Amino acid sequence: MNNKTNGIHVGGTSIIMVFTLLFFAMFGSLSLSSTHVSLRQSEKARDHVVSYYDADVAAVKDIAKLTADGITAAGGTVEIIKRIGDSGRQELTITVSVRDGKIHIDEYRVRSTGGSGLISIDDSFNYFQGEYDWG
C-alpha cells in the first residue's frame, strides 16, 4: 500500500518565514536603538558647541565694553573668564592687554575646571582568588 499523500508541504517554508521575520524585527530594533544613541550624542555635541559660542560672544562683548569704557587709553592687562555651559566643567579664558592704544589678545584658551562632571577612570583589575564573602 502506498502511504504517500499528494499536496503542498508548507511546514519548512513556514519555519523559514518565521525566522526571517524574527531576524528582520531584531535588526530593525537594533537599528532604531543605535539611531537613538547617535541622535542623543549629536544633541549633546550641538549643545556644547552652542554654549561655547555663547561664552565666546559674551567675552567679546566684555572686550567691546572695555574699549567703550576707555581702557585702551589707560593700558594694562585684563583677564576675562566665562563658563561654558550649565555644568561648569569648562571655562573660556581670554587675557587681553592694551599696547600702543590697541587691544591685543594674549591668551585664548578653554580649560577644564575639574568639576564634578569629569569622569574618573579606575584601571585596576580585581580577579577572583577562590573565596568570596556572600554575606
C-alpha positions as CSV (number, residue, x, y, z in Angstrom):
1,M,0.0,0.0,0.0
2,N,1.2,3.5,-0.9
3,N,1.0,5.9,2.1
4,K,2.3,9.0,0.2
5,T,-0.1,11.9,0.3
6,N,-0.2,14.3,-2.5
7,G,-0.3,18.0,-1.7
8,I,1.8,21.0,-0.8
9,H,4.1,20.7,2.3
10,V,4.4,24.1,3.9
11,G,6.0,23.3,7.2
12,G,9.6,24.0,6.3
13,T,8.7,27.2,4.4
14,S,6.6,28.5,7.3
15,I,9.5,28.0,9.8
16,I,11.9,29.8,7.4
17,M,9.5,32.7,7.1
18,V,9.0,32.9,10.9
19,F,12.8,33.0,11.4
20,T,13.2,35.6,8.6
21,L,10.6,37.9,10.2
22,L,12.3,37.5,13.6
23,F,15.7,38.5,12.1
24,F,14.1,41.5,10.4
25,A,12.5,42.6,13.6
26,M,15.7,42.1,15.6
27,F,17.8,44.0,13.2
28,G,15.2,46.7,12.8
29,S,15.1,47.3,16.6
30,L,18.9,47.3,16.8
31,S,19.0,49.9,14.0
32,L,16.4,52.1,15.8
33,S,18.3,51.9,19.1
34,S,21.7,52.8,17.5
35,T,20.0,55.7,15.7
36,H,18.6,56.9,19.0
37,V,22.0,56.8,20.7
38,S,23.6,58.7,17.8
39,L,20.9,61.3,18.0
40,R,21.5,61.9,21.7
41,Q,25.2,62.2,21.1
42,S,24.7,64.7,18.3
43,E,22.4,66.7,20.5
44,K,25.0,66.8,23.3
45,A,27.7,67.9,20.9
46,R,25.4,70.6,19.5
47,D,24.6,71.9,23.0
48,H,28.3,72.0,23.8
49,V,29.1,73.9,20.7
50,V,26.3,76.4,21.2
51,S,27.3,77.0,24.8
52,Y,31.0,77.5,23.7
53,Y,30.0,80.2,21.2
54,D,27.6,81.8,23.8
55,A,30.6,82.1,26.1
56,D,32.7,83.5,23.3
57,V,30.1,86.1,22.3
58,A,29.8,87.2,26.0
59,A,33.6,87.6,26.2
60,V,33.7,89.6,23.0
61,K,31.0,91.8,24.4
62,D,33.1,92.3,27.5
63,I,36.1,93.3,25.4
64,A,33.9,95.8,23.5
65,K,32.7,97.2,26.8
66,L,36.3,97.6,27.9
67,T,37.0,99.5,24.7
68,A,34.0,101.7,25.3
69,D,35.0,102.3,28.9
70,G,38.3,103.7,27.8
71,I,40.7,101.0,28.9
72,T,42.6,101.5,25.6
73,A,43.9,104.8,26.8
74,A,44.8,103.5,30.3
75,G,46.6,100.4,29.3
76,G,47.1,97.3,31.3
77,T,46.0,93.6,31.2
78,V,42.6,92.2,31.8
79,E,41.6,88.5,32.1
80,I,38.0,87.6,31.1
81,I,36.7,84.3,32.3
82,K,33.4,82.8,31.0
83,R,31.9,79.5,32.0
84,I,30.9,77.2,29.1
85,G,27.6,75.5,29.5
86,D,25.5,74.9,32.6
87,S,27.7,72.1,34.1
88,G,30.6,74.5,34.7
89,R,33.2,71.8,33.7
90,Q,34.9,74.1,31.3
91,E,35.6,77.8,31.1
92,L,36.9,80.1,28.4
93,T,39.7,82.4,29.5
94,I,40.8,85.3,27.4
95,T,43.7,87.5,28.5
96,V,43.7,90.9,26.9
97,S,46.3,93.6,27.1
98,V,46.5,97.1,25.7
99,R,49.6,98.2,23.9
100,D,50.0,101.2,21.8
101,G,46.4,102.1,22.2
102,K,45.2,98.8,20.7
103,I,43.7,95.7,22.3
104,H,45.8,92.6,21.9
105,I,44.6,89.1,22.8
106,D,47.5,87.5,24.6
107,E,45.8,84.2,25.5
108,Y,42.7,82.5,24.4
109,R,42.1,79.1,25.9
110,V,39.4,76.6,27.0
111,R,40.3,74.8,30.2
112,S,38.8,72.2,32.4
113,T,37.8,73.3,35.8
114,G,37.9,69.8,37.3
115,G,34.3,69.9,38.3
116,S,32.1,67.0,39.4
117,G,31.3,66.2,35.8
118,L,34.7,64.8,35.0
119,I,35.0,61.1,34.7
120,S,37.5,59.2,36.9
121,I,38.8,56.0,35.4
122,D,39.6,53.0,37.5
123,D,42.1,50.9,35.6
124,S,42.6,48.4,38.4
125,F,41.8,44.7,37.7
126,N,40.4,42.6,40.6
127,Y,40.3,39.0,39.8
128,F,38.7,36.1,41.6
129,Q,41.1,34.4,44.0
130,G,39.0,31.5,45.1
131,E,37.0,32.8,48.1
132,Y,34.0,35.1,48.1
133,D,32.1,36.5,51.0
134,W,28.4,36.1,50.1
135,G,27.2,37.7,53.3
